[in-house]
Amino acid sequence: MGFLFLSIGILARMFIPYLVKLWKNNRKEEPEKMNWEWKYLRGQLIAVVIVGVALPLLVKDLSSVAEMNQQLAWLSGYAIADIGRFVDATVTE
């Protein structure tokens, strides 16, 4: 169950900010056209791949990740993607 909530946390960090912006835009009287830009996912995807590759090195027993509390797993996934976004925004500026 931990891997499921880890994945949901990662996806939440990737798509919730865009969905909130889209919702706020559609509430306007004259909504502007919004385009999806993949560059916003670049850092998040790189961080997820790095952590995914390094996870067996960081955790001795991967079954401990599967047994994580649901809130902790979700927050860990959200944090992984958030760190990737932060690093990408910092490097590209």
WOZIFEN-V588303 format. One line per field, one symbol per residue. burial: 1 if it has 9 or more other ideal C-beta (glycine too) atoms within 8 Angstrom, else 0. Layout:
BEGIN
burial = ???
END
This chain:
BEGIN
burial = 011011111111110001001100100000000000000001111111001000100000000111010100111111111111111110000
END
